[in-house]
Amino acid sequence: MRRQRILAFLQRWSGLAGLCSQNGWIDNDSLRFDILQEEGDGDLILAVEFEEIIMEGAGCIAGRVPCYGRLRLRLDLEGDDIRAELL
C-alpha cells in the first residue's frame, strides 16, 4: 500500500525532472525506487531511477537516457501528505 502511494506520487511529482539531463521527459513505465533509509517522523530516503525520453524535432524518439538519484520523502503521521526534495 505505501509503495503504491509513493510510486503514484513520484509519477506526478514535477521535482523528479531535476534528475533529467537532456531536457526530455520521464518514462513513468520505467520509474523504480528503493527505500534506502527510514528516519523518524515518517521521513524516507529513496533511490530512484528511470529512463528519460529524448525527442527529435520531428516528434520521434531520439533515444533514452538512464537517470538516477536520491530524494527525501516526508510523510505526515497518517501517511497521507507527501512532500519531497532531491538530495
N, CA, C and O atoms as CSV, one atom per row, in Angstrom:
chain,resi,resn,atom,element,x,y,z
A,1,MET,N,N,0.829,-1.203,0.000
A,1,MET,CA,C,0.000,0.000,0.000
A,1,MET,C,C,0.869,1.260,0.000
A,1,MET,O,O,0.663,2.152,-0.824
A,2,ARG,N,N,1.841,1.341,0.921
A,2,ARG,CA,C,2.709,2.510,0.997
A,2,ARG,C,C,3.525,2.656,-0.286
A,2,ARG,O,O,3.679,3.766,-0.795
A,3,ARG,N,N,4.046,1.555,-0.810
A,3,ARG,CA,C,4.847,1.608,-2.037
A,3,ARG,C,C,4.004,2.122,-3.211
A,3,ARG,O,O,4.494,2.895,-4.035
A,4,GLN,N,N,2.756,1.699,-3.286
A,4,GLN,CA,C,1.883,2.159,-4.373
A,4,GLN,C,C,1.634,3.656,-4.283
A,4,GLN,O,O,1.635,4.348,-5.301
A,5,ARG,N,N,1.418,4.165,-3.063
A,5,ARG,CA,C,1.197,5.599,-2.881
A,5,ARG,C,C,2.445,6.398,-3.233
A,5,ARG,O,O,2.357,7.457,-3.855
A,6,ILE,N,N,3.610,5.885,-2.832
A,6,ILE,CA,C,4.865,6.568,-3.153
A,6,ILE,C,C,5.074,6.589,-4.668
A,6,ILE,O,O,5.430,7.627,-5.226
A,7,LEU,N,N,4.858,5.463,-5.332
A,7,LEU,CA,C,5.029,5.401,-6.781
A,7,LEU,C,C,4.068,6.367,-7.480
A,7,LEU,O,O,4.468,7.072,-8.406
A,8,ALA,N,N,2.821,6.404,-7.050
A,8,ALA,CA,C,1.844,7.322,-7.645
A,8,ALA,C,C,2.281,8.768,-7.449
A,8,ALA,O,O,2.124,9.588,-8.353
A,9,PHE,N,N,2.827,9.090,-6.280
A,9,PHE,CA,C,3.324,10.437,-6.033
A,9,PHE,C,C,4.486,10.759,-6.968
A,9,PHE,O,O,4.507,11.826,-7.582
A,10,LEU,N,N,5.451,9.849,-7.083
A,10,LEU,CA,C,6.626,10.091,-7.921
A,10,LEU,C,C,6.249,10.267,-9.383
A,10,LEU,O,O,6.867,11.063,-10.090
A,11,GLN,N,N,5.245,9.537,-9.842
A,11,GLN,CA,C,4.827,9.629,-11.237
A,11,GLN,C,C,4.229,10.987,-11.580
A,11,GLN,O,O,4.183,11.353,-12.754
A,12,ARG,N,N,3.779,11.727,-10.605
A,12,ARG,CA,C,3.207,13.044,-10.897
A,12,ARG,C,C,4.008,14.202,-10.304
A,12,ARG,O,O,3.653,15.361,-10.520
A,13,TRP,N,N,5.084,13.915,-9.560
A,13,TRP,CA,C,5.878,14.957,-8.914
A,13,TRP,C,C,6.804,15.628,-9.929
A,13,TRP,O,O,7.675,14.972,-10.501
A,14,SER,N,N,6.623,16.906,-10.149
A,14,SER,CA,C,7.420,17.628,-11.145
A,14,SER,C,C,8.887,17.773,-10.731
A,14,SER,O,O,9.742,17.966,-11.596
A,15,GLY,N,N,9.197,17.687,-9.461
A,15,GLY,CA,C,10.568,17.814,-8.987
A,15,GLY,C,C,11.487,16.717,-9.487
A,15,GLY,O,O,12.704,16.901,-9.526
A,16,LEU,N,N,10.929,15.585,-9.870
A,16,LEU,CA,C,11.737,14.469,-10.372
A,16,LEU,C,C,12.441,14.840,-11.680
A,16,LEU,O,O,13.465,14.250,-12.023
A,17,ALA,N,N,11.897,15.806,-12.402
A,17,ALA,CA,C,12.524,16.267,-13.646
A,17,ALA,C,C,13.904,16.864,-13.391
A,17,ALA,O,O,14.701,16.991,-14.321
A,18,GLY,N,N,14.196,17.231,-12.150
A,18,GLY,CA,C,15.516,17.736,-11.802
A,18,GLY,C,C,16.625,16.717,-12.001
A,18,GLY,O,O,17.801,17.079,-12.011
A,19,LEU,N,N,16.269,15.453,-12.159
A,19,LEU,CA,C,17.252,14.405,-12.416
A,19,LEU,C,C,17.488,14.189,-13.909
A,19,LEU,O,O,18.419,13.480,-14.292
A,20,CYS,N,N,16.651,14.795,-14.754
A,20,CYS,CA,C,16.816,14.671,-16.199
A,20,CYS,C,C,18.024,15.483,-16.645
A,20,CYS,O,O,18.295,16.551,-16.097
A,21,SER,N,N,18.742,14.979,-17.632
A,21,SER,CA,C,19.950,15.660,-18.091
A,21,SER,C,C,19.828,16.223,-19.504
A,21,SER,O,O,20.670,17.022,-19.914
A,22,GLN,N,N,18.806,15.830,-20.256
A,22,GLN,CA,C,18.701,16.220,-21.663
A,22,GLN,C,C,17.420,16.998,-21.979
A,22,GLN,O,O,17.047,17.134,-23.144
A,23,ASN,N,N,16.751,17.506,-20.947
A,23,ASN,CA,C,15.507,18.250,-21.124
A,23,ASN,C,C,14.416,17.407,-21.783
A,23,ASN,O,O,13.558,17.924,-22.499
A,24,GLY,N,N,14.465,16.106,-21.529
A,24,GLY,CA,C,13.437,15.199,-22.043
A,24,GLY,C,C,12.341,15.029,-21.016
A,24,GLY,O,O,12.151,15.880,-20.147
A,25,TRP,N,N,11.622,13.928,-21.121
A,25,TRP,CA,C,10.609,13.663,-20.115
A,25,TRP,C,C,10.786,12.270,-19.540
A,25,TRP,O,O,11.460,11.414,-20.112
A,26,ILE,N,N,10.163,12.074,-18.397
A,26,ILE,CA,C,10.304,10.844,-17.627
A,26,ILE,C,C,9.373,9.775,-18.180
A,26,ILE,O,O,8.178,10.009,-18.361
A,27,ASP,N,N,9.927,8.611,-18.444
A,27,ASP,CA,C,9.121,7.451,-18.825
A,27,ASP,C,C,8.623,6.812,-17.531
A,27,ASP,O,O,9.358,6.082,-16.867
A,28,ASN,N,N,7.367,7.094,-17.181
A,28,ASN,CA,C,6.814,6.586,-15.921
A,28,ASN,C,C,6.792,5.060,-15.857
A,28,ASN,O,O,6.806,4.486,-14.768
A,29,ASP,N,N,6.757,4.401,-17.013
A,29,ASP,CA,C,6.765,2.937,-17.012
A,29,ASP,C,C,8.103,2.376,-16.544
A,29,ASP,O,O,8.171,1.233,-16.093
A,30,SER,N,N,9.168,3.168,-16.647
A,30,SER,CA,C,10.493,2.698,-16.221
A,30,SER,C,C,10.850,3.165,-14.817
A,30,SER,O,O,11.910,2.805,-14.306
A,31,LEU,N,N,9.994,3.953,-14.183
A,31,LEU,CA,C,10.276,4.527,-12.866
A,31,LEU,C,C,10.306,3.441,-11.791
A,31,LEU,O,O,9.351,2.683,-11.622
A,32,ARG,N,N,11.420,3.387,-11.074
A,32,ARG,CA,C,11.603,2.424,-9.985
A,32,ARG,C,C,12.205,3.158,-8.791
A,32,ARG,O,O,12.879,4.175,-8.957
A,33,PHE,N,N,11.961,2.645,-7.594
A,33,PHE,CA,C,12.579,3.221,-6.412
A,33,PHE,C,C,12.824,2.147,-5.364
A,33,PHE,O,O,12.157,1.113,-5.333
A,34,ASP,N,N,13.794,2.421,-4.514
A,34,ASP,CA,C,14.089,1.583,-3.351
A,34,ASP,C,C,14.141,2.483,-2.133
A,34,ASP,O,O,14.651,3.601,-2.197
A,35,ILE,N,N,13.618,1.999,-1.040
A,35,ILE,CA,C,13.721,2.730,0.220
A,35,ILE,C,C,15.077,2.386,0.824
A,35,ILE,O,O,15.333,1.237,1.186
A,36,LEU,N,N,15.939,3.388,0.929
A,36,LEU,CA,C,17.282,3.173,1.470
A,36,LEU,C,C,17.324,3.304,2.978
A,36,LEU,O,O,18.076,2.606,3.659
A,37,GLN,N,N,16.494,4.219,3.496
A,37,GLN,CA,C,16.559,4.505,4.925
A,37,GLN,C,C,15.238,5.078,5.390
A,37,GLN,O,O,14.596,5.849,4.677
A,38,GLU,N,N,14.836,4.698,6.589
A,38,GLU,CA,C,13.657,5.286,7.217
A,38,GLU,C,C,14.124,6.082,8.404
A,38,GLU,O,O,14.795,5.556,9.293
A,39,GLU,N,N,13.769,7.358,8.423
A,39,GLU,CA,C,14.144,8.238,9.505
A,39,GLU,C,C,12.917,8.528,10.349
A,39,GLU,O,O,11.805,8.158,9.972
A,40,GLY,N,N,13.101,9.176,11.470
A,40,GLY,CA,C,11.991,9.485,12.367
A,40,GLY,C,C,10.943,10.367,11.717
A,40,GLY,O,O,11.215,11.061,10.737
A,41,ASP,N,N,9.756,10.333,12.267
A,41,ASP,CA,C,8.630,11.169,11.838
A,41,ASP,C,C,8.223,10.957,10.386
A,41,ASP,O,O,7.730,11.891,9.753
A,42,GLY,N,N,8.411,9.770,9.843
A,42,GLY,CA,C,7.916,9.452,8.506
A,42,GLY,C,C,8.816,9.850,7.362
A,42,GLY,O,O,8.389,9.779,6.210
A,43,ASP,N,N,10.055,10.269,7.623
A,43,ASP,CA,C,10.981,10.608,6.535
A,43,ASP,C,C,11.595,9.348,5.948
A,43,ASP,O,O,12.001,8.441,6.674
A,44,LEU,N,N,11.657,9.306,4.626
A,44,LEU,CA,C,12.266,8.187,3.913
A,44,LEU,C,C,13.319,8.731,2.958
A,44,LEU,O,O,13.121,9.783,2.350
A,45,ILE,N,N,14.429,8.028,2.823
A,45,ILE,CA,C,15.425,8.335,1.809
A,45,ILE,C,C,15.249,7.276,0.721
A,45,ILE,O,O,15.310,6.077,0.991
A,46,LEU,N,N,15.029,7.739,-0.509
A,46,LEU,CA,C,14.781,6.840,-1.630
A,46,LEU,C,C,15.879,6.955,-2.674
A,46,LEU,O,O,16.434,8.032,-2.894
A,47,ALA,N,N,16.184,5.847,-3.308
A,47,ALA,CA,C,16.965,5.829,-4.541
A,47,ALA,C,C,15.947,5.655,-5.658
A,47,ALA,O,O,15.133,4.732,-5.618
A,48,VAL,N,N,15.984,6.533,-6.653
A,48,VAL,CA,C,15.051,6.454,-7.781
A,48,VAL,C,C,15.836,6.307,-9.075
A,48,VAL,O,O,16.957,6.797,-9.207
A,49,GLU,N,N,15.219,5.624,-10.019
A,49,GLU,CA,C,15.810,5.502,-11.353
A,49,GLU,C,C,14.677,5.448,-12.374
A,49,GLU,O,O,13.579,4.968,-12.095
A,50,PHE,N,N,14.985,5.959,-13.567
A,50,PHE,CA,C,14.019,5.954,-14.665
A,50,PHE,C,C,14.774,6.241,-15.951
A,50,PHE,O,O,15.956,6.586,-15.931
A,51,GLU,N,N,14.077,6.095,-17.067
A,51,GLU,CA,C,14.628,6.465,-18.361
A,51,GLU,C,C,14.038,7.804,-18.781
A,51,GLU,O,O,12.830,8.024,-18.697
A,52,GLU,N,N,14.913,8.689,-19.231
A,52,GLU,CA,C,14.492,9.967,-19.775
A,52,GLU,C,C,14.331,9.794,-21.287
A,52,GLU,O,O,15.247,9.321,-21.960
A,53,ILE,N,N,13.187,10.171,-21.808
A,53,ILE,CA,C,12.916,10.042,-23.239
A,53,ILE,C,C,13.335,11.339,-23.923
A,53,ILE,O,O,12.895,12.428,-23.553
A,54,ILE,N,N,14.196,11.196,-24.930
A,54,ILE,CA,C,14.689,12.336,-25.701
A,54,ILE,C,C,13.985,12.321,-27.052
A,54,ILE,O,O,13.916,11.287,-27.717
A,55,MET,N,N,13.465,13.478,-27.449
A,55,MET,CA,C,12.717,13.577,-28.699
A,55,MET,C,C,13.513,14.343,-29.751
A,55,MET,O,O,14.309,15.223,-29.423
A,56,GLU,N,N,13.289,13.998,-31.015
A,56,GLU,CA,C,13.815,14.757,-32.151
A,56,GLU,C,C,12.803,15.844,-32.493
A,56,GLU,O,O,11.668,15.822,-32.015
A,57,GLY,N,N,13.218,16.783,-33.313
A,57,GLY,CA,C,12.329,17.860,-33.727
A,57,GLY,C,C,11.092,17.370,-34.454
A,57,GLY,O,O,10.051,18.025,-34.406
A,58,ALA,N,N,11.185,16.226,-35.129
A,58,ALA,CA,C,10.051,15.690,-35.882
A,58,ALA,C,C,9.061,14.942,-34.992
A,58,ALA,O,O,8.061,14.418,-35.483
A,59,GLY,N,N,9.334,14.889,-33.692
A,59,GLY,CA,C,8.429,14.204,-32.781
A,59,GLY,C,C,8.733,12.735,-32.601
A,59,GLY,O,O,7.966,12.021,-31.954
A,60,CYS,N,N,9.833,12.267,-33.159
A,60,CYS,CA,C,10.241,10.872,-32.999
A,60,CYS,C,C,11.150,10.745,-31.775
A,60,CYS,O,O,11.844,11.689,-31.397
A,61,ILE,N,N,11.132,9.581,-31.178
A,61,ILE,CA,C,12.010,9.334,-30.045
A,61,ILE,C,C,13.438,9.188,-30.560
A,61,ILE,O,O,13.726,8.325,-31.390
A,62,ALA,N,N,14.328,10.044,-30.058
A,62,ALA,CA,C,15.729,10.028,-30.483
A,62,ALA,C,C,16.565,9.105,-29.598
A,62,ALA,O,O,17.620,8.629,-30.018
A,63,GLY,N,N,16.107,8.857,-28.402
A,63,GLY,CA,C,16.863,7.990,-27.511
A,63,GLY,C,C,16.317,8.007,-26.106
A,63,GLY,O,O,15.358,8.708,-25.783
A,64,ARG,N,N,16.962,7.213,-25.291
A,64,ARG,CA,C,16.598,7.108,-23.873
A,64,ARG,C,C,17.880,7.208,-23.069
A,64,ARG,O,O,18.898,6.609,-23.417
A,65,VAL,N,N,17.814,7.970,-21.993
A,65,VAL,CA,C,18.974,8.180,-21.139
A,65,VAL,C,C,18.615,7.688,-19.744
A,65,VAL,O,O,17.598,8.111,-19.195
A,66,PRO,N,N,19.424,6.801,-19.150
A,66,PRO,CA,C,19.140,6.378,-17.786
A,66,PRO,C,C,19.420,7.521,-16.807
A,66,PRO,O,O,20.446,8.194,-16.907
A,67,CYS,N,N,18.512,7.730,-15.875
A,67,CYS,CA,C,18.655,8.771,-14.852
A,67,CYS,C,C,18.455,8.127,-13.483
A,67,CYS,O,O,17.696,7.169,-13.332
A,68,TYR,N,N,19.137,8.662,-12.517
A,68,TYR,CA,C,19.004,8.131,-11.163
A,68,TYR,C,C,19.397,9.209,-10.164
A,68,TYR,O,O,20.092,10.166,-10.506
A,69,GLY,N,N,18.955,9.048,-8.954
A,69,GLY,CA,C,19.276,9.994,-7.892
A,69,GLY,C,C,18.646,9.562,-6.589
A,69,GLY,O,O,18.065,8.484,-6.471
A,70,ARG,N,N,18.782,10.439,-5.618
A,70,ARG,CA,C,18.222,10.180,-4.293
A,70,ARG,C,C,17.329,11.333,-3.898
A,70,ARG,O,O,17.537,12.475,-4.308
A,71,LEU,N,N,16.328,11.014,-3.093
A,71,LEU,CA,C,15.445,12.058,-2.586
A,71,LEU,C,C,14.935,11.687,-1.206
A,71,LEU,O,O,14.948,10.528,-0.793
A,72,ARG,N,N,14.489,12.714,-0.518
A,72,ARG,CA,C,13.883,12.541,0.801
A,72,ARG,C,C,12.379,12.758,0.656
A,72,ARG,O,O,11.940,13.774,0.116
A,73,LEU,N,N,11.602,11.805,1.139
A,73,LEU,CA,C,10.144,11.935,1.192
A,73,LEU,C,C,9.758,12.171,2.632
A,73,LEU,O,O,10.291,11.543,3.546
A,74,ARG,N,N,8.821,13.086,2.823
A,74,ARG,CA,C,8.299,13.343,4.159
A,74,ARG,C,C,6.812,13.006,4.160
A,74,ARG,O,O,6.023,13.611,3.435
A,75,LEU,N,N,6.455,12.050,4.971
A,75,LEU,CA,C,5.060,11.635,5.119
A,75,LEU,C,C,4.525,12.206,6.423
A,75,LEU,O,O,5.254,12.275,7.413
A,76,ASP,N,N,3.256,12.619,6.439
A,76,ASP,CA,C,2.694,13.044,7.715
A,76,ASP,C,C,2.406,11.816,8.574
A,76,ASP,O,O,2.572,10.687,8.112
A,77,LEU,N,N,1.981,12.022,9.803
A,77,LEU,CA,C,1.798,10.908,10.738
A,77,LEU,C,C,0.777,9.887,10.247
A,77,LEU,O,O,0.892,8.700,10.550
A,78,GLU,N,N,-0.221,10.344,9.490
A,78,GLU,CA,C,-1.211,9.421,8.933
A,78,GLU,C,C,-0.748,8.830,7.614
A,78,GLU,O,O,-1.384,7.917,7.086
A,79,GLY,N,N,0.354,9.338,7.074
A,79,GLY,CA,C,0.857,8.839,5.802
A,79,GLY,C,C,0.123,9.386,4.601
A,79,GLY,O,O,0.253,8.850,3.501
A,80,ASP,N,N,-0.661,10.463,4.795
A,80,ASP,CA,C,-1.466,10.998,3.699
A,80,ASP,C,C,-0.743,12.071,2.900
A,80,ASP,O,O,-0.788,12.056,1.670
A,81,ASP,N,N,-0.083,12.993,3.570
A,81,ASP,CA,C,0.576,14.109,2.907
A,81,ASP,C,C,2.006,13.721,2.591
A,81,ASP,O,O,2.751,13.300,3.475
A,82,ILE,N,N,2.395,13.864,1.317
A,82,ILE,CA,C,3.749,13.515,0.909
A,82,ILE,C,C,4.400,14.760,0.327
A,82,ILE,O,O,3.819,15.439,-0.520
A,83,ARG,N,N,5.605,15.051,0.787
A,83,ARG,CA,C,6.429,16.124,0.240
A,83,ARG,C,C,7.794,15.513,-0.081
A,83,ARG,O,O,8.195,14.517,0.521
A,84,ALA,N,N,8.490,16.109,-1.018
A,84,ALA,CA,C,9.773,15.521,-1.420
A,84,ALA,C,C,10.776,16.606,-1.753
A,84,ALA,O,O,10.417,17.739,-2.073
A,85,GLU,N,N,12.061,16.223,-1.667
A,85,GLU,CA,C,13.152,17.086,-2.098
A,85,GLU,C,C,14.280,16.200,-2.590
A,85,GLU,O,O,14.567,15.154,-2.007
A,86,LEU,N,N,14.921,16.633,-3.680
A,86,LEU,CA,C,16.060,15.899,-4.205
A,86,LEU,C,C,17.254,16.100,-3.281
A,86,LEU,O,O,17.423,17.170,-2.697
A,87,LEU,N,N,18.069,15.079,-3.155
A,87,LEU,CA,C,19.282,15.180,-2.339
A,87,LEU,C,C,20.503,15.274,-3.227
A,87,LEU,O,O,21.624,15.367,-2.727
